[in-house]
Amino acid sequence: MKRDKKSKYDIRELDWRNGAIVYQVLVDRFAPSTKMEKKKELYQMPRVLKKWHENPMPGKFLENEKYWAHELDYWGGDLESLLSKISYLKNLDIDVLYLNPIFESLSNHKYDASDYLKISKEYGSFEDLKNLTDELHKLDINIMLDGVFNHVGVQNELFKNAQNVDSKYRNWFDFNDKYPEGVRLWADAKSLPELNLENEEVKNYIYKNEDSVLKTYLKLGIDGWRLDVAFDLGYDILKELTEEAHKAKPGSMIIGEIWNYPSKWLKSIDGVMNFTLREIIYRSINNELSSKTAIRMISMMISDSNIESILKSWNVLDNHDVRRLLSQLDSRVDQQIAQLLQFTLPGSPNLYYGTELGMKGKDDPQNRAPMRWDLLKDDNKVYQWTKKLISLHQKYRALKIGDFREIVSEKLFAFERYTDKVEDTVLVIINQTNQDIEESILVTNSDIMNYTGFDVILGKALSYNFLAGFLRIHITKKSFIVLTPKTKADKSYTPYKRVIEV
């Protein structure tokens, strides 16, 4: 069967944002700097410089600084040391490097910009960022930065100036005596005054003007922004900001940290960090949701949200705000099932640095420990498993850009990823229960032929056979199998001869 014009799947493949594997890095914690002697003065009190082997621990609130002590603990990583690990990123076969904020600020997390248009000195310079960006692009890896445009830090000069009632920046913030600190704060954090984004001058500064924060970095070469607390920006501002980014750099990416159900938000933004999907995955593994209900929820979410936006959205299991995967789930097989879903459900798998090596970490700040390079060994089973999933996602076209369809089942977590080519089809069948299951499930793909069999590309089952759309499968407890149809002739005959791409 020949096709002369490009299909929607061909078009999706041309867009780097669809199904991309995203790797998240905290610059301070990823790779130790080789220039610590030269940088030592940058870590003066109230900052504290830690040894690479030390783990972050909660600290007390510092009233004078308005920060928690652990927000000011540093490990010394920078953009140059990150660049030194670029071969690791390429070998991992990621598509996008996403950096937590790098703006000049007091804290280690950088969500408190004191100057958006400067790189924090302990991380490096614009030249370092440009070098990193250029080298990544040479390896066909895109780069995205963290945009913290809802609020600034208390040390921001704009905010300091605005505290004068006659300042031209006064209306850039919401000053009001009814607030405990006299100004509206993000999440009532004393170090984070919110910007008044209804003010046109603020919009111009953040994303509208040609020399705005958003466009300055896009022009430098970055490929997009992940927006911190995007839900706080609201639908209209997000839509306007996204349009401005696309005008400045066509094909750029705007991803929002959205903890809400995604459908309405995806009308304003390219994609979301899909925390709804994260909850479905974890709750189904923990048996809070049946597999049947979980699949129905995913189908509904995709239908409501539009598959094109879901493919660009990030499939998140862990990051700097939540427990690491290995501290969220105790069972190794449960961890594997969660990652399997992360890499096979529609969207872009979002890997948090070190999770691929088996790093653990409970709540902030323990989930932000320095990278455990000592775990990078050939016999690291977590690493080998994650590499296998990355390879699977990159190899099978349907997993990157394919549509999603439920496989009708009463007891199994089962779904299909497919394109217009039957040979691309991938079936994912998971038994999340503590009992063996034998069941007939319905695969509603008319192109899959009887008795021709499947190739097992991951996992195993005790038995399976396919007839008239029904897959009869016997699968052990807490296990999975990933199948793709055999479409090639063993000798001369194949019933796929007139339905496969030739």
C-alpha positions in Angstrom: 0.0 0.0 0.0 1.6 3.2 -1.2 1.0 6.7 0.1 2.0 9.7 -1.9 1.3 12.6 0.4 2.5 13.2 4.0 0.3 11.8 6.7 -0.3 13.6 10.0 2.2 11.2 11.5 4.9 12.3 9.0 4.2 15.9 10.0 4.4 15.0 13.7 7.8 13.5 13.1 9.1 16.7 11.7 8.3 18.5 15.0 11.1 18.0 17.6 8.6 18.7 20.4 6.6 15.5 19.9 7.5 12.6 22.1 10.9 14.1 22.9 12.9 12.6 25.8 13.6 15.5 28.2 16.4 15.4 30.8 16.1 17.8 33.7 19.2 19.2 35.5 19.8 21.4 38.5 23.0 23.1 37.4 24.4 23.4 40.9 24.0 19.7 41.6 24.8 18.0 38.3 28.6 18.0 37.9 31.3 19.4 40.3 33.2 22.4 39.0 36.9 22.2 38.3 37.2 25.9 39.2 36.1 25.9 42.9 39.2 27.8 44.1 38.4 30.7 41.7 34.7 30.7 42.7 35.0 30.4 46.4 34.2 34.1 47.1 30.8 33.6 45.4 29.6 31.4 48.2 30.1 33.8 51.1 27.5 33.8 54.0 24.6 33.5 54.1 25.4 31.0 51.4 27.1 27.7 52.5 29.3 25.6 50.2 28.9 21.8 50.7 31.0 18.9 49.8 29.8 16.9 46.8 29.2 13.7 48.9 27.0 15.6 51.4 23.2 15.3 51.1 20.9 18.2 51.4 18.9 18.5 54.7 16.2 20.8 55.8 17.4 24.0 57.5 15.8 26.6 59.7 14.2 29.8 58.5 16.5 32.8 58.5 14.4 35.9 59.4 17.0 38.5 58.2 17.4 36.9 54.8 13.8 35.7 54.5 15.0 32.3 53.2 15.2 28.8 54.6 18.8 27.8 55.3 18.7 24.9 52.9 17.8 27.3 50.0 21.3 28.8 50.4 23.3 25.6 50.5 25.4 25.1 47.4 27.4 22.3 45.8 29.3 24.3 43.2 28.2 22.9 39.8 28.2 25.3 36.8 27.4 25.5 33.1 31.0 24.6 32.2 31.0 21.5 34.3 27.7 20.6 32.9 29.2 20.9 29.4 31.9 18.5 30.4 29.2 15.8 30.8 27.7 16.3 27.4 28.9 12.9 26.1 26.9 11.3 28.9 23.8 13.1 27.7 24.4 12.0 24.1 25.1 8.4 25.1 21.8 8.5 27.1 20.1 9.4 23.8 18.0 12.3 25.1 16.4 14.9 22.9 16.1 17.9 25.2 18.1 19.2 28.1 16.0 21.3 30.5 17.7 23.4 33.1 16.2 24.6 36.3 16.6 28.5 36.6 20.0 30.0 36.0 19.0 33.7 36.6 21.1 35.8 39.0 19.7 35.3 42.5 20.6 34.5 46.1 19.2 31.0 46.4 20.5 27.7 45.0 17.2 27.0 43.2 17.1 30.4 41.4 13.3 30.8 41.5 13.9 34.2 43.1 15.5 36.2 40.2 17.3 39.3 41.3 18.1 40.0 37.6 16.5 38.0 34.8 19.0 39.3 32.2 22.1 38.0 34.0 23.3 34.5 34.6 24.0 33.8 38.2 27.8 34.2 38.6 28.4 30.9 40.3 26.9 29.2 37.2 28.9 31.2 34.7 28.0 33.7 31.9 26.0 34.2 28.8 29.1 33.0 26.9 29.0 29.7 28.9 25.3 29.3 28.1 25.9 30.0 24.4 28.7 27.4 24.3 26.5 24.8 26.0 23.7 25.6 23.6 25.9 25.4 20.5 27.5 22.1 21.5 24.1 20.6 22.3 22.8 21.6 18.9 25.7 20.0 17.2 24.6 16.7 18.8 20.9 17.3 17.8 19.9 18.0 21.4 17.6 21.0 22.1 17.8 23.1 25.3 15.1 24.7 27.4 15.3 27.0 30.3 13.1 27.5 33.3 11.1 30.7 33.1 10.1 32.1 36.5 7.9 35.0 35.4 5.2 35.1 38.1 7.5 36.4 40.8 11.0 37.7 41.6 13.3 37.6 44.6 13.3 40.2 47.4 16.8 41.2 46.3 15.6 42.1 42.8 16.5 45.8 42.0 13.1 46.4 40.4 11.4 45.3 43.6 13.8 47.3 45.8 13.1 50.4 43.7 9.3 49.7 43.8 9.2 50.0 47.6 9.5 53.8 47.1 5.9 55.0 46.7 7.0 57.4 44.0 8.9 54.7 42.0 7.9 54.2 38.4 8.1 50.4 39.2 5.6 50.8 42.1 2.7 49.3 40.0 4.9 46.4 38.8 3.9 44.8 42.2 0.8 44.6 44.3 1.5 46.6 47.4 -1.3 46.7 49.9 -1.4 47.2 53.6 -3.9 44.4 54.1 -1.1 41.9 53.2 1.0 40.6 56.1 4.2 41.8 54.4 2.6 44.8 52.6 3.0 43.2 49.2 1.4 40.1 47.5 3.8 37.1 47.8 3.9 33.9 45.9 2.5 31.1 48.2 3.2 33.6 51.0 6.9 33.0 50.8 8.6 36.1 52.2 11.4 36.0 49.6 9.1 35.9 46.6 7.0 39.0 45.7 4.7 38.5 42.8 4.8 40.6 39.6 1.7 42.5 38.5 1.4 40.8 35.1 -1.7 42.8 34.3 0.6 45.8 33.9 1.5 46.3 30.2 5.0 47.5 31.2 5.6 44.2 33.0 4.4 42.3 30.0 6.7 44.2 27.7 9.7 43.5 30.0 9.0 39.8 30.5 7.8 38.7 27.0 6.6 41.3 24.6 9.5 43.6 23.7 12.2 42.5 21.3 14.7 42.8 24.2 12.3 41.2 26.7 13.6 38.4 29.0 11.7 35.7 27.0 13.1 36.8 23.6 16.6 37.6 24.7 17.3 34.0 25.6 15.5 32.7 22.5 17.6 34.9 20.3 20.7 33.6 22.1 19.7 30.1 20.8 17.7 28.3 23.4 14.7 26.3 22.0 12.0 27.0 24.6 10.9 27.7 28.1 9.4 25.6 30.9 7.2 28.0 32.8 7.3 27.8 36.6 3.9 27.9 38.3 2.3 28.4 34.9 -1.2 28.0 36.6 -0.6 31.3 38.4 -0.1 33.1 35.1 -3.6 32.3 33.9 -5.0 31.3 30.5 -4.8 34.7 28.8 -1.3 35.7 29.7 0.0 32.1 28.9 -1.6 32.3 25.5 -0.2 35.7 24.8 3.3 34.7 26.0 3.2 31.5 23.9 2.3 33.5 20.8 5.2 35.9 21.4 7.6 33.0 21.8 6.5 31.5 18.5 6.8 34.8 16.8 10.3 35.3 18.1 11.4 31.7 17.3 9.0 29.6 15.2 8.8 26.1 16.4 9.9 27.0 19.9 8.4 25.2 22.9 6.4 26.6 25.8 5.7 24.0 28.6 3.8 24.9 31.7 4.0 23.6 35.2 0.3 22.9 35.4 -1.0 20.7 38.3 -4.6 21.0 37.0 -6.5 18.8 34.6 -4.8 19.8 31.4 -7.5 20.2 28.7 -8.3 23.9 28.9 -4.7 24.9 29.6 -3.6 23.3 26.4 -5.5 25.9 24.4 -3.0 28.5 25.7 0.3 26.7 25.7 2.2 24.0 23.7 2.2 21.4 26.5 2.0 20.8 30.2 4.0 18.9 32.8 1.4 16.2 32.9 0.8 15.8 36.7 -2.7 14.4 36.0 -1.1 11.5 34.1 1.5 11.1 37.0 -1.3 10.7 39.5 -3.1 8.1 37.3 0.1 6.1 37.0 0.9 6.1 40.7 -2.7 5.6 41.9 -3.2 2.6 39.6 0.1 1.0 40.7 -1.0 1.5 44.3 -4.4 0.0 43.5 -6.3 3.2 44.3 -7.6 3.0 40.8 -8.4 -0.2 38.8 -6.6 -0.6 35.6 -9.8 -0.3 33.7 -10.6 3.0 35.4 -7.1 4.3 34.8 -7.2 3.6 31.1 -10.6 5.2 30.8 -9.3 8.3 32.6 -6.3 8.5 30.2 -8.5 8.1 27.2 -10.8 10.9 28.4 -7.9 13.2 29.1 -6.4 12.7 25.6 -9.8 13.1 24.0 -10.5 16.3 26.0 -7.0 17.7 25.5 -6.1 16.9 21.9 -3.4 14.3 21.1 -1.2 16.9 19.4 -0.8 18.8 22.7 -0.5 15.6 24.8 2.4 14.4 22.6 4.3 17.6 23.5 3.4 17.4 27.2 5.9 16.0 29.6 5.3 12.6 31.3 6.6 13.3 34.8 7.3 10.8 37.5 9.6 12.8 39.6 11.4 16.2 39.7 12.7 18.8 42.1 9.3 19.4 43.7 8.3 15.8 44.5 9.8 12.6 45.8 12.1 10.7 43.5 10.7 7.6 41.9 12.7 5.2 44.0 11.5 7.0 47.2 7.9 7.1 45.9 7.5 3.3 45.2 9.3 0.6 47.3 8.9 -2.3 44.9 11.4 -2.6 42.1 8.8 -4.1 39.7 6.4 -1.2 40.5 9.1 1.3 39.7 9.7 -0.5 36.4 6.0 -0.5 35.6 5.8 3.2 36.3 8.7 3.9 34.0 7.3 1.6 31.3 4.1 3.7 31.4 6.2 6.9 31.3 7.9 5.9 28.1 5.0 4.2 26.3 2.0 6.4 27.0 1.6 9.5 24.7 3.9 12.4 25.7 7.5 13.3 26.2 9.2 11.3 29.0 10.8 13.7 31.5 13.8 12.2 33.2 15.0 13.9 36.4 18.8 13.7 36.7 20.1 10.7 38.6 16.8 8.8 38.6 18.3 6.8 35.7 21.1 5.8 38.1 18.8 4.9 41.0 19.2 8.0 43.1 16.7 8.3 46.0 15.3 11.4 47.7 12.3 12.2 49.7 10.8 15.7 49.9 12.6 18.9 49.1 15.5 19.4 49.7 16.4 15.7 49.9 15.2 15.2 46.3 17.9 17.7 45.1 21.0 15.8 46.1 24.2 16.2 43.9 24.5 13.7 41.0 25.8 10.3 42.1 28.3 9.7 39.4 29.7 6.8 41.5 26.5 4.9 40.5 27.4 5.0 36.8 28.5 1.4 36.4 27.8 -1.3 33.8 26.1 -3.5 36.4 23.7 -0.8 37.5 20.4 -2.5 36.8 18.3 0.7 37.2 20.5 2.4 34.6 20.4 -0.5 32.2 16.6 -0.6 32.5 16.2 3.1 31.9 18.5 2.9 28.9 16.4 0.0 27.5 13.2 2.2 27.8 14.9 5.1 26.1 16.0 2.9 23.3 12.4 1.4 23.0 10.9 4.9 22.9 13.4 6.2 20.3 13.2 3.1 18.1 9.4 2.6 17.8 7.8 5.4 15.8 4.3 4.9 17.4 5.7 5.5 20.9 7.0 9.0 19.9 4.3 10.3 17.6 1.5 7.6 17.5 -2.1 7.8 18.6 -3.5 6.1 21.7 -6.3 3.6 21.9 -7.6 1.6 24.8 -7.4 -2.2 24.6 -10.7 -3.4 26.0 -10.0 -5.3 29.2 -11.6 -5.9 32.6 -8.4 -6.5 34.6 -5.3 -5.5 32.7 -3.8 -2.1 32.0 -3.7 -2.4 28.3 -3.4 0.0 25.4 -2.2 0.4 21.8 0.0 3.1 20.2 -0.5 3.2 16.5 0.1 5.2 13.3 -1.2 4.8 9.7 1.3 1.9 9.3 0.4 -1.4 10.9 4.1 -2.3 11.2 4.5 0.6 13.7 1.8 -0.7 16.1 2.9 -1.3 19.7 0.7 -3.1 22.2 1.4 -2.6 25.9 -0.2 -5.0 28.4 0.5 -4.8 32.1 -0.8 -6.8 35.0 -0.5 -4.5 38.0 -2.3 -6.9 40.4 -0.9 -9.5 42.7 -2.6 -12.3 40.9 -1.9 -14.1 37.6 -4.5 -13.1 35.0 -5.8 -15.0 32.0 -8.2 -12.9 29.9 -9.5 -12.3 26.4 -9.0 -8.6 25.6 -10.1 -6.8 22.4 -7.6 -5.0 20.2 -9.7 -2.8 17.9 -7.1 -2.5 15.1 -8.5 -3.9 11.8 -5.1 -4.1 10.3 -3.7 -6.8 12.7 -4.1 -10.2 11.1 -5.0 -13.6 12.7 -2.4 -16.1 13.8 0.5 -14.2 12.3 2.0 -13.6 15.7 3.8 -10.8 17.4 7.4 -9.9 18.3 8.0 -9.5 22.0 10.0 -6.3 22.4 9.9 -6.2 26.2 8.7 -8.4 29.1 6.9 -11.7 28.8 3.6 -13.6 29.2 2.9 -17.3 29.9 0.9 -17.5 26.6 -1.0 -15.4 24.1 -2.8 -15.9 20.8 -4.7 -13.6 18.5 -8.0 -14.2 16.6 -10.5 -11.8 15.1 -9.4 -8.9 17.2 -9.2 -10.9 20.5 -5.9 -11.3 22.2 -6.2 -14.2 24.7 -3.4 -13.7 27.1 -2.1 -15.4 30.3 0.2 -13.1 32.3 1.8 -13.4 35.7 1.2 -11.0 38.6 3.1 -7.7 38.6 4.4 -8.2 35.0 4.1 -6.8 31.6 4.6 -7.5 27.9 5.1 -5.2 25.0 4.3 -6.5 21.5 4.5 -5.5 17.9 2.9 -7.4 15.0 5.0 -9.6 12.7 4.3 -8.2 9.3 7.2 -9.8 7.3 6.9 -13.1 5.6 8.8 -16.1 7.1 9.0 -17.7 3.7 6.9 -16.2 1.0 3.4 -15.6 2.4 2.1 -12.8 4.7 -1.5 -11.6 4.9 0.0 -8.2 5.6 1.2 -7.8 2.0 -1.5 -5.3 1.0 -1.8 -3.4 4.3 1.8 -2.7 5.0 3.8 0.3 3.7 5.8 -0.7 0.5 
